[in-house]
Amino acid sequence: MDAAFVLYEQMTALDLVGPYEMLAANPEITPHFVAERHGPVRADSGLQFNATATFNELPRPDLIVVPGSSHWRSILESSDALVAWLAAAHPTATWTTSVCTGATLLAKAGILNGRPATTHWLAREVLADLGADARVERVIIDGDVVTAAGVSAGLDMGLTLVAELFDDDRAKLIQLVTEYDPQPPFDTGSPEKAPAVLVDLARQFDQSV
Amino acid sequence: MDAAFVLYEQMTALDLVGPYEMLAANPEITPHFVAERHGPVRADSGLQFNATATFNELPRPDLIVVPGSSHWRSILESSDALVAWLAAAHPTATWTTSVCTGATLLAKAGILNGRPATTHWLAREVLADLGADARVERVIIDGDVVTAAGVSAGLDMGLTLVAELFDDDRAKLIQLVTEYDPQPPFDTGSPEKAPAVLVDLARQFDQSV
């Protein structure tokens, strides 16, 4: 099974590496790291990945994973090559998935029209404007499309997908090996749980990027 | 503040990217991605990073993050350059940290002698053999050394460190922005919680790598 992990400039690294770690450990999956061009791709906090395939070189992957970005508003305007590839590759893919604001790119490619989908909480309204039935959930499976909420939700999506692709025991084994027994030191991981002053700060930051 | 995110062949990507995502988003932190050589470094499930500095080019970072690997037993034997750099860089660093089996590299560098430390559950006995006071905890802060349990524990360590470096509100903001409100689909993230048959499978896999 060919998995396309999509890379683009200013993407958020953890959006991709969460599901990658859960999925690519399975020997049945052949991971590809696709971008417009071969070579270095810089994430939004400086980490550099290396693309090993171009979009043209991988037209029919079985599984697609699209990460989001803190620069998602501008990327939505400047990602024509990625969006065109998504629109062309989705019909033959078994699973098309996104983490965080990656859902806005799926929506722009026409993949989420009227479908229930989730995204980073800061992008929910724009996702609805782009035609999706935007919902407040961690992971949504709708037919062959799976979307996850912001950044770290990709870990939960990755395990959910492993259970769909193989079985529950495989996902439980991957969870054990990645020691995914989360113990966050605080409990502010959603706008419903965080103090309003922090929610406002996050909104201001998002508008300033 | 110069942060050294250590890269090496066959490392586990999420070990590094978890704390990176929590730490490098802070404007006070300048991230560096250090390895023996500049250029591509391949993680254990195929993802390639790009090293932007050599160990020689970054002798005195303020913060060091060392990831683990599924190939940790052989890496412990073949990582002399990394271990020598760690031993030399640790005395002037404000924080020296590890995720997963990265703790065994800290121990080999003489940094964990008699100190309480945690690691991937599969590496606990070896960590004790290397001189650490190996404990069953998610994140341990002992003076200027912070260790985390396996793979995904790096997210919890990253947030814990942000609170230490700045304050609780900063960590809470990062948790909100990364939407770290974990909802794993199963509850098998530790050997105490997983079925014995899966714990045995994980042990067999670890011994076979």
Chai-1 contact restraints between the chains, C-beta under 6 A:
chainA,res_idxA,chainB,res_idxB,connection_type,confidence,min_distance_angstrom,max_distance_angstrom,comment,restraint_id
A,A13,B,V17,contact,1.0,0.0,6.0,A-B,restraint_1
A,L14,B,V17,contact,1.0,0.0,6.0,A-B,restraint_2
A,L14,B,E21,contact,1.0,0.0,6.0,A-B,restraint_3
A,V17,B,A13,contact,1.0,0.0,6.0,A-B,restraint_4
A,V17,B,L14,contact,1.0,0.0,6.0,A-B,restraint_5
A,V17,B,V17,contact,1.0,0.0,6.0,A-B,restraint_6
A,Y20,B,L47,contact,1.0,0.0,6.0,A-B,restraint_7
A,E21,B,L14,contact,1.0,0.0,6.0,A-B,restraint_8
A,A24,B,S45,contact,1.0,0.0,6.0,A-B,restraint_9
A,A24,B,G46,contact,1.0,0.0,6.0,A-B,restraint_10
A,A25,B,S45,contact,1.0,0.0,6.0,A-B,restraint_11
A,P31,B,G46,contact,1.0,0.0,6.0,A-B,restraint_12
A,P40,B,N50,contact,1.0,0.0,6.0,A-B,restraint_13
A,S45,B,A24,contact,1.0,0.0,6.0,A-B,restraint_14
A,S45,B,A25,contact,1.0,0.0,6.0,A-B,restraint_15
A,G46,B,A24,contact,1.0,0.0,6.0,A-B,restraint_16
A,G46,B,P31,contact,1.0,0.0,6.0,A-B,restraint_17
A,L47,B,Y20,contact,1.0,0.0,6.0,A-B,restraint_18
A,Q48,B,N50,contact,1.0,0.0,6.0,A-B,restraint_19
A,N50,B,P40,contact,1.0,0.0,6.0,A-B,restraint_20
A,N50,B,Q48,contact,1.0,0.0,6.0,A-B,restraint_21
A,N50,B,N50,contact,1.0,0.0,6.0,A-B,restraint_22
A,R138,B,Q183,contact,1.0,0.0,6.0,A-B,restraint_23
A,A149,B,E179,contact,1.0,0.0,6.0,A-B,restraint_24
A,G150,B,E179,contact,1.0,0.0,6.0,A-B,restraint_25
A,V151,B,T178,contact,1.0,0.0,6.0,A-B,restraint_26
A,V151,B,E179,contact,1.0,0.0,6.0,A-B,restraint_27
A,S152,B,T178,contact,1.0,0.0,6.0,A-B,restraint_28
A,S152,B,E179,contact,1.0,0.0,6.0,A-B,restraint_29
A,S152,B,Y180,contact,1.0,0.0,6.0,A-B,restraint_30
A,A153,B,E179,contact,1.0,0.0,6.0,A-B,restraint_31
A,D156,B,Q183,contact,1.0,0.0,6.0,A-B,restraint_32
A,D156,B,P184,contact,1.0,0.0,6.0,A-B,restraint_33
A,L159,B,P185,contact,1.0,0.0,6.0,A-B,restraint_34
A,T160,B,P185,contact,1.0,0.0,6.0,A-B,restraint_35
A,K172,B,F186,contact,1.0,0.0,6.0,A-B,restraint_36
A,K172,B,T188,contact,1.0,0.0,6.0,A-B,restraint_37
A,K172,B,L198,contact,1.0,0.0,6.0,A-B,restraint_38
A,L173,B,L198,contact,1.0,0.0,6.0,A-B,restraint_39
A,L173,B,L201,contact,1.0,0.0,6.0,A-B,restraint_40
A,Q175,B,F186,contact,1.0,0.0,6.0,A-B,restraint_41
A,Q175,B,T188,contact,1.0,0.0,6.0,A-B,restraint_42
A,Q175,B,G189,contact,1.0,0.0,6.0,A-B,restraint_43
A,L176,B,T188,contact,1.0,0.0,6.0,A-B,restraint_44
A,L176,B,A194,contact,1.0,0.0,6.0,A-B,restraint_45
A,L176,B,L198,contact,1.0,0.0,6.0,A-B,restraint_46
A,L176,B,A202,contact,1.0,0.0,6.0,A-B,restraint_47
A,V177,B,A202,contact,1.0,0.0,6.0,A-B,restraint_48
A,T178,B,V151,contact,1.0,0.0,6.0,A-B,restraint_49
A,T178,B,S152,contact,1.0,0.0,6.0,A-B,restraint_50
A,E179,B,A149,contact,1.0,0.0,6.0,A-B,restraint_51
A,E179,B,G150,contact,1.0,0.0,6.0,A-B,restraint_52
A,E179,B,V151,contact,1.0,0.0,6.0,A-B,restraint_53
A,E179,B,S152,contact,1.0,0.0,6.0,A-B,restraint_54
A,E179,B,A153,contact,1.0,0.0,6.0,A-B,restraint_55
A,E179,B,G189,contact,1.0,0.0,6.0,A-B,restraint_56
A,Y180,B,S152,contact,1.0,0.0,6.0,A-B,restraint_57
A,Y180,B,P184,contact,1.0,0.0,6.0,A-B,restraint_58
A,Y180,B,G189,contact,1.0,0.0,6.0,A-B,restraint_59
A,D181,B,G189,contact,1.0,0.0,6.0,A-B,restraint_60
A,D181,B,S190,contact,1.0,0.0,6.0,A-B,restraint_61
A,P182,B,P182,contact,1.0,0.0,6.0,A-B,restraint_62
A,Q183,B,R138,contact,1.0,0.0,6.0,A-B,restraint_63
A,Q183,B,D156,contact,1.0,0.0,6.0,A-B,restraint_64
A,P184,B,D156,contact,1.0,0.0,6.0,A-B,restraint_65
A,P184,B,Y180,contact,1.0,0.0,6.0,A-B,restraint_66
A,P185,B,L159,contact,1.0,0.0,6.0,A-B,restraint_67
A,P185,B,T160,contact,1.0,0.0,6.0,A-B,restraint_68
A,F186,B,K172,contact,1.0,0.0,6.0,A-B,restraint_69
A,F186,B,Q175,contact,1.0,0.0,6.0,A-B,restraint_70
A,T188,B,K172,contact,1.0,0.0,6.0,A-B,restraint_71
A,T188,B,Q175,contact,1.0,0.0,6.0,A-B,restraint_72
A,T188,B,L176,contact,1.0,0.0,6.0,A-B,restraint_73
A,G189,B,Q175,contact,1.0,0.0,6.0,A-B,restraint_74
A,G189,B,E179,contact,1.0,0.0,6.0,A-B,restraint_75
A,G189,B,Y180,contact,1.0,0.0,6.0,A-B,restraint_76
A,G189,B,D181,contact,1.0,0.0,6.0,A-B,restraint_77
A,S190,B,D181,contact,1.0,0.0,6.0,A-B,restraint_78
A,A194,B,L176,contact,1.0,0.0,6.0,A-B,restraint_79
A,L198,B,K172,contact,1.0,0.0,6.0,A-B,restraint_80
A,L198,B,L173,contact,1.0,0.0,6.0,A-B,restraint_81
A,L198,B,L176,contact,1.0,0.0,6.0,A-B,restraint_82
A,L201,B,L173,contact,1.0,0.0,6.0,A-B,restraint_83
A,A202,B,L176,contact,1.0,0.0,6.0,A-B,restraint_84
A,A202,B,V177,contact,1.0,0.0,6.0,A-B,restraint_85
